[in-house]
Amino acid sequence: MSDVVLQTKDLKKDFQGFRAVDGVNLTIRRGHIHAIIGPNGAGKTTVFNMLTKFVAPSSGQIVLDGQDITAVGAADVARLGMVRSFQISSTFKRLTALQNVRVALMSFGNETRRFWSSHRDMERYNEPALALLSSVGLEKWANHTAALLPYGRKRALEIATTLALSPKVLLLDEPTSGMAQEDIQQVTDLVKSLAGDRTIVIVEHNLKVISDLANTISVLARGRVIAEGSYEVVSRNADVRSAYLGGAHG
């Protein structure tokens, strides 16, 4: 099995004559945390959207575990093992944490048609749902309504529902956005704990978080990769310093 799990080859995206992404080549290693960063307007969100098939590339190729998925739809890509967690929490607010994960497990098992089945039918998902909640530190919050969870716990719940789909590649879109420092540390520790068994690709504005998390960082500016490597390497790169000079760390 190759140690490369995800690649892009000369990936480009045009919007009405404007080239937002211009020949991006990424090589993402199995079991690594790979960050995509760049100043506002760099093209990182567009790249992320192309990886998860929410935006179609204008040209180029996306390869997952040796399979060309450039023309594969979002739902099929998820079934192949690449799943996205969104910047804004997408849990069911009126359901408990346990119920949210149980719904995700039912969906993965193609049994959403049984959602309104008997209580006994749904209870068989309790054990794996509780195991997933435990893996993200939410075992004590299992019976709390999602809407009442602290913000950091909501993000952990969202990640738990994503893990219910058994991803080999987990894509995280700004997982610490809008968080207080305590919540940021909690989610950072959680992401660290998830790496190894799966590959994580992360878009994140908080450079301190990235320095703590990422094995490899790809820095985008004006739709191109201008630097790649460890945090120590890219933080010393003159092009990276120029791209961020006076700009938002986005």
C-alpha positions as CSV (number, residue, x, y, z in Angstrom):
1,M,0.0,0.0,0.0
2,S,1.4,3.4,-1.0
3,D,2.1,5.9,1.7
4,V,0.4,8.5,-0.5
5,V,-3.4,8.6,0.1
6,L,-4.5,11.7,-1.7
7,Q,-3.0,13.7,-4.6
8,T,-3.9,16.6,-6.8
9,K,-2.3,17.0,-10.2
10,D,-2.2,20.5,-11.8
11,L,-5.6,21.4,-10.3
12,K,-7.2,24.5,-11.7
13,K,-10.4,26.4,-11.2
14,D,-11.8,29.3,-13.1
15,F,-14.7,31.5,-12.2
16,Q,-16.0,33.7,-15.0
17,G,-12.5,34.3,-16.4
18,F,-10.8,34.6,-13.0
19,R,-8.4,31.8,-12.1
20,A,-8.9,31.1,-8.4
21,V,-6.7,28.0,-8.4
22,D,-3.8,27.8,-10.8
23,G,-2.0,24.4,-11.1
24,V,-2.0,23.1,-7.5
25,N,-0.1,19.9,-6.8
26,L,-0.6,18.3,-3.4
27,T,0.8,15.0,-2.1
28,I,-0.8,14.0,1.2
29,R,0.7,11.1,3.1
30,R,-1.2,8.4,4.9
31,G,-1.6,9.0,8.6
32,H,-0.4,12.6,8.5
33,I,-2.0,15.9,9.3
34,H,-1.7,18.1,6.3
35,A,-2.6,21.7,6.6
36,I,-3.6,24.1,3.7
37,I,-3.1,27.7,4.7
38,G,-2.8,31.1,3.0
39,P,-3.9,34.7,3.2
40,N,-7.5,35.6,2.3
41,G,-8.2,35.0,-1.3
42,A,-5.3,32.5,-1.7
43,G,-7.6,29.8,-3.1
44,K,-7.4,27.4,-0.2
45,T,-11.2,27.1,0.3
46,T,-11.7,26.5,-3.4
47,V,-9.1,23.7,-3.3
48,F,-10.8,22.3,-0.2
49,N,-14.2,22.4,-2.0
50,M,-12.7,20.7,-5.1
51,L,-11.2,17.9,-2.9
52,T,-14.7,17.2,-1.4
53,K,-16.4,17.6,-4.7
54,F,-18.6,20.6,-3.8
55,V,-16.9,22.5,-6.7
56,A,-15.8,20.8,-10.0
57,P,-12.2,21.5,-11.2
58,S,-11.9,23.3,-14.5
59,S,-8.9,21.0,-15.2
60,G,-6.5,18.7,-13.4
61,Q,-6.9,15.5,-11.5
62,I,-7.7,14.3,-8.0
63,V,-6.5,10.8,-7.0
64,L,-7.7,9.0,-3.8
65,D,-5.7,5.8,-2.9
66,G,-4.7,5.4,-6.5
67,Q,-8.2,5.9,-7.9
68,D,-9.1,8.9,-10.1
69,I,-12.0,10.6,-8.4
70,T,-12.0,13.8,-10.4
71,A,-15.4,13.1,-11.9
72,V,-16.9,11.2,-8.9
73,G,-19.7,12.9,-6.9
74,A,-19.6,14.0,-3.3
75,A,-21.7,11.1,-1.9
76,D,-19.6,8.5,-3.7
77,V,-16.4,10.1,-2.5
78,A,-17.7,9.8,1.0
79,R,-18.4,6.1,0.5
80,L,-14.8,5.7,-0.7
81,G,-13.6,7.1,2.6
82,M,-13.0,10.8,2.3
83,V,-15.4,12.8,4.5
84,R,-15.6,16.5,5.2
85,S,-16.5,18.2,8.5
86,F,-17.9,21.7,8.0
87,Q,-16.8,25.0,9.5
88,I,-20.3,25.6,11.0
89,S,-21.5,22.8,13.2
90,S,-24.1,20.6,11.4
91,T,-25.6,18.5,14.1
92,F,-29.2,18.1,14.9
93,K,-29.7,20.6,17.7
94,R,-32.8,19.0,19.3
95,L,-31.3,15.5,19.5
96,T,-28.9,14.3,22.2
97,A,-25.3,13.7,21.4
98,L,-26.0,9.9,21.4
99,Q,-28.9,10.3,19.1
100,N,-26.9,12.4,16.7
101,V,-24.1,9.8,16.4
102,R,-26.7,7.0,16.1
103,V,-28.3,8.8,13.1
104,A,-24.9,9.1,11.5
105,L,-24.3,5.3,12.0
106,M,-27.7,4.5,10.5
107,S,-26.9,6.7,7.5
108,F,-23.6,4.9,7.0
109,G,-25.4,1.6,7.1
110,N,-28.0,2.8,4.5
111,E,-30.7,2.4,7.1
112,T,-32.0,6.0,7.3
113,R,-35.3,4.6,6.0
114,R,-35.6,2.9,9.4
115,F,-35.2,6.2,11.3
116,W,-38.8,6.0,12.6
117,S,-38.5,2.3,13.3
118,S,-39.0,0.8,16.7
119,H,-37.0,2.0,19.7
120,R,-35.5,-1.5,19.9
121,D,-34.2,-1.4,16.3
122,M,-32.4,1.9,16.9
123,E,-31.0,0.8,20.3
124,R,-28.6,-1.6,18.6
125,Y,-26.6,1.4,17.5
126,N,-26.1,2.6,21.1
127,E,-22.9,0.7,21.8
128,P,-21.0,1.8,18.7
129,A,-22.4,5.4,19.1
130,L,-21.1,5.5,22.7
131,A,-17.7,4.2,21.6
132,L,-17.5,7.1,19.1
133,L,-18.5,9.6,21.8
134,S,-15.9,8.2,24.1
135,S,-13.2,8.6,21.3
136,V,-13.9,12.3,21.2
137,G,-14.3,12.8,25.0
138,L,-18.1,13.1,25.0
139,E,-19.1,10.0,26.9
140,K,-20.3,12.1,29.8
141,W,-22.3,14.2,27.5
142,A,-24.2,11.4,25.7
143,N,-27.6,12.4,26.9
144,H,-27.2,16.1,26.6
145,T,-29.1,17.9,23.9
146,A,-26.7,19.1,21.1
147,A,-28.0,22.7,21.3
148,L,-27.0,22.9,25.0
149,L,-23.4,21.6,24.6
150,P,-20.6,24.1,25.0
151,Y,-19.2,25.3,21.6
152,G,-16.0,23.1,21.8
153,R,-18.1,20.1,22.7
154,K,-20.4,20.8,19.7
155,R,-17.4,20.6,17.4
156,A,-16.3,17.4,19.0
157,L,-19.8,16.0,18.4
158,E,-19.7,17.0,14.8
159,I,-16.4,15.2,14.4
160,A,-17.9,12.1,16.1
161,T,-20.7,12.0,13.6
162,T,-18.2,12.4,10.8
163,L,-16.2,9.4,12.3
164,A,-19.3,7.3,12.1
165,L,-18.7,7.2,8.4
166,S,-15.4,5.4,9.0
167,P,-13.3,7.9,6.9
168,K,-9.7,7.1,6.0
169,V,-9.3,10.8,5.0
170,L,-11.0,13.4,7.3
171,L,-11.1,17.0,6.0
172,L,-11.6,19.6,8.6
173,D,-12.7,23.1,7.6
174,E,-11.5,25.6,10.3
175,P,-12.3,23.4,13.3
176,T,-11.3,26.1,15.8
177,S,-13.1,29.0,14.2
178,G,-14.7,31.4,16.7
179,M,-13.5,29.4,19.8
180,A,-12.2,30.6,23.1
181,Q,-8.6,29.4,24.0
182,E,-9.9,26.6,26.2
183,D,-12.0,25.2,23.4
184,I,-9.2,25.6,20.9
185,Q,-6.9,23.5,23.0
186,Q,-9.6,20.9,23.5
187,V,-10.2,20.5,19.8
188,T,-6.5,20.6,19.0
189,D,-5.9,17.7,21.4
190,L,-8.8,15.9,19.8
191,V,-7.5,16.3,16.3
192,K,-4.1,15.1,17.4
193,S,-5.6,12.0,18.9
194,L,-7.4,11.1,15.7
195,A,-4.3,11.2,13.5
196,G,-2.4,8.0,12.7
197,D,-5.3,5.7,12.0
198,R,-6.6,8.2,9.5
199,T,-5.3,11.1,7.4
200,I,-6.4,14.6,8.3
201,V,-6.5,17.5,5.9
202,I,-7.2,20.8,7.6
203,V,-7.9,24.4,6.5
204,E,-7.3,26.6,9.5
205,H,-6.7,30.4,10.1
206,N,-5.1,29.9,13.5
207,L,-1.4,29.6,12.8
208,K,-0.5,28.6,16.3
209,V,-2.9,25.6,16.0
210,I,-1.3,24.7,12.7
211,S,2.2,24.9,14.2
212,D,1.1,22.5,16.9
213,L,-0.8,20.0,14.6
214,A,0.5,19.7,11.1
215,N,3.2,17.3,9.8
216,T,3.1,19.1,6.5
217,I,1.9,22.6,5.5
218,S,1.0,23.7,2.0
219,V,0.9,27.5,1.7
220,L,-1.2,29.0,-1.0
221,A,-1.1,32.5,-2.5
222,R,-2.8,33.8,-5.6
223,G,-4.0,30.2,-6.4
224,R,-0.6,28.6,-6.3
225,V,1.4,26.6,-3.8
226,I,4.3,28.9,-2.8
227,A,5.8,26.8,-0.1
228,E,5.5,23.4,1.5
229,G,7.0,21.6,4.4
230,S,7.0,21.6,8.2
231,Y,6.0,24.8,10.1
232,E,9.7,25.5,10.8
233,V,10.4,25.4,7.1
234,V,7.5,27.4,5.7
235,S,7.6,30.0,8.5
236,R,11.1,31.0,7.4
237,N,10.2,31.1,3.7
238,A,10.6,34.6,2.2
239,D,7.6,34.2,-0.2
240,V,5.4,33.1,2.7
241,R,6.5,36.1,4.8
242,S,5.7,38.4,1.9
243,A,2.3,36.8,1.3
244,Y,1.3,37.3,4.9
245,L,2.9,40.7,5.4
246,G,0.2,43.1,6.5
247,G,-2.5,40.6,5.7
248,A,-4.9,38.4,7.6
249,H,-3.6,35.0,8.6
250,G,-6.3,33.1,6.7
